[in-house]
Amino acid sequence: MLEPRDALDLAQIIADAGARGAKLELRGGGTKADFGAPREAEVVSLAALTGVVDYDPAELVLTVRPATPLTDVQALVAAQGQMLAFEPWGAPGATIGGTVAAAVAGSRRVTAGSARDHLLGFTAVSGRGTSFVAGAKVVKNVTGYDLPKLMAGSWGRLGAMTELTLKVLPAARCTVTLMAEGLTAEAAHALMAAALGSNADVSAAAHLARGITLLRVAGFAPSVAYRCAALPRLLAAHCSLRRLEETEAAPLWHKAMTGSALTGDVRWRVHLPPRRAPELIDQIGAQWAMDWGGGQVWIARNDADTAVREAAAALGGEAVLMQAPPDMRARVPAFHPRAPGVMALESRVRRAFDPFGVFATARFAEDADADQLPA
């Protein structure tokens, strides 16, 4: 394992790898190492690139190095009454860089946006071994190309981030979860759609297979109290609601946003139009958890086929293979197949940042064709 001490070390390692045609895999906490196909590549540990560079609570801007533990970042901003609005989550050891690179977002994503919406800027080393800066350390910035949108969710295939600047937001003074019980997936979707579309400003909605539907209301205490009183009337045609204590609500939200309570060797994360989620569930008949008002569905199975991906595509969605035995990960691409034109465009973007294919390991099937494009 290669262990750069700082950004200069990292740039030299990447430049050397490009010169000798080697493949590198960037790694922070290693919590997502089993995502994608098994591969052979030299691992570059970014563990030394940790710590807070700058935090200005008044300006709602935080700059950190990528290997800073996610829990440390969350604790830091929480101490100032602030939060990462996209509600990131991760296994023990997850880093902020890996979280952004994987575009991890929790239940609040349906109203607050994703990681890419809160990444203001970054410093990174490209596949050429050169450092570059994108975005800015201010909230209002419209100059140049919006490269942070590309970096979030890139899984380390465009460059190695050495610093990233995030927009933070004030944390809600009061948060309440209302729960409905006994609803089918179809009825739960109707309830969530009505709640999210109401003037009660519901910030998250999820449904678990055991018939539990969750609605989250957050803000200043008087406003939350008023909206929580109004929701039962607004949704009376759908069901009754009861308030949950935070100790009850927190583990249920965690199950909805992570699919962690599902059992099975194979786990899929499906994104699709929310109204189609009940139909997908009826077709698959597996263990599942629904989040983002139905826009995200976790599905767990023991079958090593691609039925989930095919069903998702037929319903206008896409399925990502998040967890599977090595033989299935070697055979089935992690990401949902793209249209040929989109694949070609994505390949050219990756080639622009990584002309020597340093980050194009066998982890993702689409990287196998990277060297067929002109530099």
Secondary structure per residue as TSV (DSSP state, phi and psi in degrees):
chain	resnum	aa	ss	phi	psi
A	1	M	-	360.0	132.9
A	2	L	B	-87.9	135.8
A	3	E	-	-131.1	82.7
A	4	P	-	-62.5	142.8
A	5	R	S	-83.8	-26.9
A	6	D	S	-158.6	-174.1
A	7	A	H	-64.6	-35.4
A	8	L	H	-65.8	-42.7
A	9	D	H	-58.4	-44.9
A	10	L	H	-62.4	-43.6
A	11	A	H	-60.9	-39.5
A	12	Q	H	-67.6	-40.7
A	13	I	H	-61.9	-43.2
A	14	I	H	-68.8	-42.1
A	15	A	H	-61.8	-41.8
A	16	D	H	-63.7	-40.8
A	17	A	H	-63.3	-40.9
A	18	G	H	-62.8	-38.3
A	19	A	H	-67.0	-32.6
A	20	R	H	-104.0	7.6
A	21	G	T	70.9	27.4
A	22	A	-	-87.6	160.7
A	23	K	-	-108.9	136.6
A	24	L	E	-121.4	142.3
A	25	E	E	-119.7	121.1
A	26	L	E	-78.7	139.3
A	27	R	E	-143.8	132.3
A	28	G	S	-100.7	-92.5
A	29	G	S	-87.7	-11.3
A	30	G	-	76.6	11.7
A	31	T	T	-74.1	-15.4
A	32	K	T	-115.6	21.1
A	33	A	T	-63.1	-26.4
A	34	D	T	-90.2	9.5
A	35	F	S	-85.9	133.6
A	36	G	S	90.0	178.7
A	37	A	-	-71.5	151.1
A	38	P	-	-58.5	143.3
A	39	R	-	-152.5	164.5
A	40	E	-	-115.1	115.2
A	41	A	-	-156.7	154.6
A	42	E	E	-75.7	126.6
A	43	V	E	-86.0	131.3
A	44	V	E	-108.4	109.9
A	45	S	E	-80.9	126.7
A	46	L	-	-96.9	17.5
A	47	A	T	-56.7	-30.6
A	48	A	T	-75.3	-18.2
A	49	L	S	-88.8	72.7
A	50	T	-	-131.2	160.1
A	51	G	S	113.1	160.9
A	52	V	E	-86.6	129.0
A	53	V	E	-88.0	-45.1
A	54	D	E	-161.6	139.3
A	55	Y	E	-141.3	119.8
A	56	D	E	-121.1	89.7
A	57	P	G	-55.8	-34.9
A	58	A	G	-64.7	-32.6
A	59	E	G	-95.2	-2.3
A	60	L	T	60.2	40.2
A	61	V	E	-132.6	133.5
A	62	L	E	-131.6	129.1
A	63	T	E	-117.0	124.7
A	64	V	E	-135.7	163.6
A	65	R	-	-87.1	155.9
A	66	P	T	-65.9	-30.5
A	67	A	T	-85.6	5.8
A	68	T	S	-62.3	126.6
A	69	P	B	-56.3	137.8
A	70	L	H	-57.2	-41.0
A	71	T	H	-63.1	-34.7
A	72	D	H	-66.5	-41.1
A	73	V	H	-64.2	-44.8
A	74	Q	H	-63.8	-38.8
A	75	A	H	-67.7	-38.5
A	76	L	H	-61.8	-49.6
A	77	V	H	-73.7	-32.3
A	78	A	H	-63.8	-33.5
A	79	A	T	-65.1	-19.7
A	80	Q	T	-102.6	13.5
A	81	G	T	70.4	28.3
A	82	Q	E	-125.0	177.9
A	83	M	E	-155.4	161.0
A	84	L	-	-84.9	110.6
A	85	A	T	-65.1	-25.6
A	86	F	T	-81.5	5.3
A	87	E	-	53.3	57.3
A	88	P	-	-67.8	153.8
A	89	W	-	-141.2	162.6
A	90	G	-	-172.6	164.1
A	91	A	S	-70.1	161.7
A	92	P	T	-52.4	129.9
A	93	G	T	99.2	-7.9
A	94	A	-	-61.5	143.0
A	95	T	B	-109.0	161.8
A	96	I	H	-68.7	-35.5
A	97	G	H	-65.3	-45.5
A	98	G	H	-65.1	-35.0
A	99	T	H	-63.7	-44.4
A	100	V	H	-71.1	-41.6
A	101	A	H	-62.2	-29.6
A	102	A	T	-95.3	-0.7
A	103	A	T	55.1	46.9
A	104	V	-	-78.3	129.5
A	105	A	-	-143.6	145.2
A	106	G	-	-95.4	-158.9
A	107	S	T	-62.9	-28.8
A	108	R	T	-71.1	-9.8
A	109	R	H	-56.2	-31.0
A	110	V	H	-64.1	-24.6
A	111	T	H	-118.5	-26.5
A	112	A	H	-99.0	-11.3
A	113	G	-	94.6	177.2
A	114	S	-	-102.7	-176.4
A	115	A	G	-57.9	-39.1
A	116	R	G	-63.8	-25.2
A	117	D	G	-79.0	-11.4
A	118	H	T	-120.3	0.8
A	119	L	E	-88.4	107.3
A	120	L	E	-80.4	-35.5
A	121	G	E	-171.9	172.3
A	122	F	E	-161.9	161.6
A	123	T	E	-115.8	137.2
A	124	A	E	-148.9	167.5
A	125	V	E	-112.5	124.6
A	126	S	-	-79.5	176.0
A	127	G	T	-67.0	-10.0
A	128	R	T	-82.7	-11.5
A	129	G	S	85.9	18.8
A	130	T	-	-113.6	143.7
A	131	S	E	-84.5	143.8
A	132	F	E	-145.7	159.2
A	133	V	E	-121.3	139.3
A	134	A	E	-135.8	149.9
A	135	G	E	71.4	-153.9
A	136	A	-	-158.1	169.4
A	137	K	S	-96.2	38.7
A	138	V	S	-138.3	155.8
A	139	V	S	-72.4	-42.5
A	140	K	-	-93.7	102.8
A	141	N	-	-150.7	121.3
A	142	V	-	-126.3	15.3
A	143	T	-	-88.2	132.4
A	144	G	S	79.0	-173.2
A	145	Y	-	-74.6	148.6
A	146	D	-	-88.8	68.1
A	147	L	H	-65.0	-29.4
A	148	P	H	-55.5	-31.4
A	149	K	H	-64.0	-32.1
A	150	L	H	-77.5	-39.0
A	151	M	H	-68.8	-38.5
A	152	A	T	-68.8	121.4
A	153	G	T	89.0	7.8
A	154	S	-	-85.1	-11.5
A	155	W	T	56.1	37.3
A	156	G	T	71.1	21.6
A	157	R	S	-98.1	-7.0
A	158	L	S	-104.7	-26.2
A	159	G	-	172.5	170.7
A	160	A	E	-102.7	110.8
A	161	M	E	-69.9	136.7
A	162	T	E	-112.0	-21.8
A	163	E	E	-148.4	148.3
A	164	L	E	-140.7	141.7
A	165	T	E	-112.3	125.4
A	166	L	E	-116.9	144.1
A	167	K	E	-83.4	130.1
A	168	V	-	-111.9	163.5
A	169	L	E	-132.5	156.9
A	170	P	E	-60.0	136.5
A	171	A	-	-74.5	149.6
A	172	A	-	-63.3	137.5
A	173	R	S	-69.8	-28.5
A	174	C	E	-144.9	136.3
A	175	T	E	-133.0	131.5
A	176	V	E	-129.9	138.1
A	177	T	E	-110.0	127.9
A	178	L	E	-106.2	141.2
A	179	M	E	-126.8	140.1
A	180	A	E	-115.3	149.7
A	181	E	E	-126.1	151.5
A	182	G	S	82.8	9.9
A	183	L	-	-85.4	144.7
A	184	T	-	-73.4	169.1
A	185	A	H	-60.0	-39.7
A	186	E	H	-67.5	-43.8
A	187	A	H	-67.3	-36.6
A	188	A	H	-65.0	-40.2
A	189	H	H	-62.8	-41.9
A	190	A	H	-61.4	-40.4
A	191	L	H	-64.7	-47.4
A	192	M	H	-64.2	-40.5
A	193	A	H	-63.3	-41.8
A	194	A	H	-66.0	-40.5
A	195	A	H	-67.5	-47.0
A	196	L	H	-67.7	-26.9
A	197	G	T	-89.8	-1.0
A	198	S	S	-84.8	175.3
A	199	N	T	-88.1	13.8
A	200	A	T	-85.0	-1.6
A	201	D	-	54.3	54.0
A	202	V	E	-72.7	128.5
A	203	S	E	-93.7	-15.2
A	204	A	E	-159.5	150.9
A	205	A	E	-149.1	134.3
A	206	A	E	-148.0	163.1
A	207	H	E	-144.8	132.2
A	208	L	E	-105.4	153.2
A	209	A	T	-60.5	-24.6
A	210	R	T	-76.7	10.5
A	211	G	T	88.4	19.8
A	212	I	E	-102.3	124.6
A	213	T	E	-113.6	132.1
A	214	L	E	-116.0	135.8
A	215	L	E	-127.2	132.8
A	216	R	E	-112.4	133.0
A	217	V	E	-123.6	128.6
A	218	A	E	-138.6	154.5
A	219	G	E	147.7	-152.1
A	220	F	S	-74.2	145.2
A	221	A	H	-53.8	-47.4
A	222	P	H	-61.7	-39.4
A	223	S	H	-65.8	-43.5
A	224	V	H	-61.6	-43.7
A	225	A	H	-61.1	-42.9
A	226	Y	H	-64.1	-45.1
A	227	R	H	-69.5	-36.9
A	228	C	H	-66.8	-30.8
A	229	A	H	-73.7	-31.2
A	230	A	H	-79.6	-32.2
A	231	L	H	-59.6	-44.6
A	232	P	H	-56.8	-35.0
A	233	R	H	-71.9	-42.4
A	234	L	H	-64.5	-31.2
A	235	L	T	-109.6	17.0
A	236	A	T	-59.1	-28.9
A	237	A	T	-73.4	-14.5
A	238	H	T	-99.3	-45.5
A	239	C	-	-177.0	178.4
A	240	S	-	-99.9	157.7
A	241	L	-	-126.4	148.7
A	242	R	E	-135.3	152.2
A	243	R	E	-83.7	138.3
A	244	L	E	-103.5	144.4
A	245	E	-	-70.0	152.6
A	246	E	H	-59.3	-35.0
A	247	T	H	-65.3	-28.9
A	248	E	H	-81.1	-40.8
A	249	A	H	-72.1	-41.7
A	250	A	H	-56.0	-49.2
A	251	P	H	-66.2	-29.1
A	252	L	H	-69.8	-42.3
A	253	W	H	-62.4	-39.5
A	254	H	H	-62.1	-41.3
A	255	K	H	-64.2	-38.7
A	256	A	H	-68.5	-42.5
A	257	M	H	-82.0	-19.3
A	258	T	H	-115.2	-17.2
A	259	G	-	66.8	20.0
A	260	S	T	-69.4	-20.4
A	261	A	T	-85.9	-7.0
A	262	L	-	-79.1	144.2
A	263	T	-	-114.9	145.1
A	264	G	S	147.8	151.8
A	265	D	S	-74.0	-22.0
A	266	V	E	-120.0	129.8
A	267	R	E	-129.3	129.7
A	268	W	E	-114.4	147.5
A	269	R	E	-116.5	116.8
A	270	V	E	-109.3	130.2
A	271	H	E	-110.7	129.9
A	272	L	-	-160.7	167.5
A	273	P	-	-56.8	129.7
A	274	P	G	-52.3	-35.9
A	275	R	G	-67.3	-16.7
A	276	R	G	-92.4	-6.5
A	277	A	H	-59.9	-45.3
A	278	P	H	-60.2	-36.3
A	279	E	H	-65.3	-41.5
A	280	L	H	-60.9	-44.8
A	281	I	H	-62.4	-41.4
A	282	D	H	-62.6	-38.2
A	283	Q	H	-71.8	-39.7
A	284	I	H	-84.2	-41.5
A	285	G	-	59.8	39.3
A	286	A	S	-116.5	-173.5
A	287	Q	E	-72.4	139.8
A	288	W	E	-154.3	163.1
A	289	A	E	-146.1	136.6
A	290	M	E	-112.1	131.3
A	291	D	E	-133.2	179.3
A	292	W	G	54.9	37.1
A	293	G	G	65.7	17.7
A	294	G	G	107.9	-8.4
A	295	G	T	-72.3	-20.0
A	296	Q	E	-129.2	131.3
A	297	V	E	-129.8	124.9
A	298	W	E	-89.8	133.7
A	299	I	E	-131.0	130.4
A	300	A	E	-118.1	134.6
A	301	R	E	-144.6	171.7
A	302	N	S	-108.7	-6.1
A	303	D	-	-79.3	136.5
A	304	A	-	-95.1	29.9
A	305	D	S	-99.6	-176.3
A	306	T	S	-112.9	27.9
A	307	A	H	-59.7	-37.5
A	308	V	H	-63.2	-44.8
A	309	R	H	-62.8	-42.4
A	310	E	H	-66.6	-40.8
A	311	A	H	-65.9	-41.4
A	312	A	H	-62.3	-43.7
A	313	A	H	-62.2	-39.9
A	314	A	H	-65.9	-22.8
A	315	L	T	-100.4	12.5
A	316	G	T	82.8	20.3
A	317	G	-	-120.4	-167.8
A	318	E	E	-145.1	149.7
A	319	A	E	-123.2	130.5
A	320	V	E	-106.3	131.2
A	321	L	E	-81.8	104.0
A	322	M	E	-88.9	-31.8
A	323	Q	E	-151.0	134.8
A	324	A	-	-169.0	161.4
A	325	P	-	-60.7	155.6
A	326	P	H	-54.6	-39.2
A	327	D	H	-65.7	-34.4
A	328	M	H	-72.9	-40.8
A	329	R	H	-64.0	-29.2
A	330	A	H	-72.9	-26.9
A	331	R	H	-96.6	-35.3
A	332	V	S	-108.8	121.2
A	333	P	-	-59.0	145.2
A	334	A	S	-65.1	-44.5
A	335	F	S	-91.1	150.4
A	336	H	-	-62.6	135.3
A	337	P	-	-57.7	137.3
A	338	R	-	-95.7	162.1
A	339	A	-	-63.7	149.0
A	340	P	H	-52.8	-41.1
A	341	G	H	-65.5	-39.9
A	342	V	H	-67.1	-41.6
A	343	M	H	-60.2	-42.5
A	344	A	H	-64.4	-41.1
A	345	L	H	-65.2	-45.5
A	346	E	H	-60.8	-40.5
A	347	S	H	-63.2	-40.3
A	348	R	H	-67.9	-36.3
A	349	V	H	-63.4	-47.3
A	350	R	H	-61.8	-38.2
A	351	R	H	-65.7	-34.1
A	352	A	H	-64.0	-37.1
A	353	F	H	-85.1	-27.9
A	354	D	-	-135.7	69.8
A	355	P	T	-64.2	-23.8
A	356	F	T	-97.3	4.2
A	357	G	-	67.5	28.7
A	358	V	T	-61.2	-40.3
A	359	F	T	-94.4	2.2
A	360	A	-	-87.4	69.7
A	361	T	-	-78.7	-179.4
A	362	A	T	-82.3	10.1
A	363	R	T	-60.8	-39.4
A	364	F	S	-119.8	131.0
A	365	A	G	-58.9	-36.7
A	366	E	G	-67.5	-19.6
A	367	D	G	-73.4	-15.1
A	368	A	G	-63.7	-25.6
A	369	D	G	-96.4	6.2
A	370	A	G	-59.8	-37.7
A	371	D	G	-75.9	-4.3
A	372	Q	G	-82.1	-10.9
A	373	L	S	-91.9	144.7
A	374	P	-	-66.5	144.7
A	375	A	-	-71.3	360.0
